[in-house]
């Protein structure tokens, strides 16, 4: 669980660590060397220490699923990976070229440079969209350039793959992304729309063309929700030398209604490469943001807006039932864990196309601060994640239909029911402790789940009265 020390000279997964490249909010990047060949490589290691956001752990799991599926010049070539059992890491090719972030320091840029950079990024986006991936964190620091000039999209920890489970959507309700670049639909929790990446690229084009961000840098959910009704100041109002065609393109990317944007990144790339063919509409002539009446109508329309119910986009996933097993990882309940595994196997035999979500709850205090690490400094969240995977390994279920979720909540039953409701679970399998006077009076976790779950619930109880099953 502790894994090898991450420092120059350490050997992780057979790769020799050379030096630190970048320390980000969710991971660190290290240059590494493979003794077997001279290919330049970089290793990404998630941050899992005390006080770290457990979204970094889930994001790493997402990236570990998505990266091996990406091909072509517009994504880093995946080389190897390790999970949380020893040391979590991803090894990929090292892109020598510069980041788009560096060009922001030179903004505002001439229109032809903005178009050239934007076209290369849009081409890269179109490529990954055709591979069933929506990036959902497009920003200048997520774009590198090869020596050939091709744009490379990195950092897939927040991405959505149409043929894979969406772990972030299943575990978090708040918008995920980088605040200045989040699209209106992302604010509402929509994570499957490629046009969200078009919006984010529009934010970048605006910044490159004007030197300013179109929506600032909101730091609260209220500030993010302004994205639902407040349009940006037109670029030409800030910099008159911006040509009409570039304002037309940028404002079309930034339409609050996704149906009014470019419907594909490929269409956007074409317009950026052929500005003389861009049809000019009233967008190109705007000199100010929309008036208060239009904004007020949008504001009233956004009141109470909630994320629409979402299911996996891919047909075979949509048709597959979701089975959730609630697992207690408390020490001393091995008999129940084994019996629960057999119960799940019987359910899966009747549902061979099912998705299986293995869920445990890490209880937190209602009042006060909970320690997120044990006395050895190891992340409790990571420990539970490893234990879940160990529990599920004998099931031998297909990896693309198996997910793991460590929920953090003061109320175990409420957390399980909420997770089932938010993720359209069709069947819950849960263990139950033996009866007692106190348990009958207060009500057990399994009883609350049965009473409140929006789906079928199978409660499994050990025949032996001495067993210690799963209720917390």
Buried (B, 14 or more C-beta within 10 A) or exposed (E): EEBEEBEEEBEBBEBBBBEEBEEBEBBBBBBBBBEEEEEEBBBBBBBBEEEBBBBBBBBBBBBBBBBBBBEEBBBBBBBBBBBBEBBBBBBBBBBEBEBBBEBBEEBBBEBEBBBBBBBBBBBBBBBBBEBBBBBBBBBBBBBBBBEEEBBBBBBBBBBBBBBBBBBBBBBBEEBBBBBBBBBBBBBBBBBBBBBBBBBBBBBBBBBBBBBBBBBEEBEEEEEBBBBBBBBBBBBBBBBEEBBBBBBBBBBBBBBBEBEEBBEBBBBBBBBBBEBEEBEEEEBBEBEEBBEEEEBEEBBEEBEEEEBEEBEBBBEEBEEBBBBBBBBBBBEEBEBBBEBBBEBBEEBBEEBEEBBBBBBBBBEBEEEEEEEBBEEEEBBBBBBBBBBBBEBBEEBEBEEBBBBBBBBBBEBBBBBBBBBBEBBBBBBBBBBBBBEEEEBEEEEBBBBBBBEBBEBBBBBBBBEEEEBBBBBB
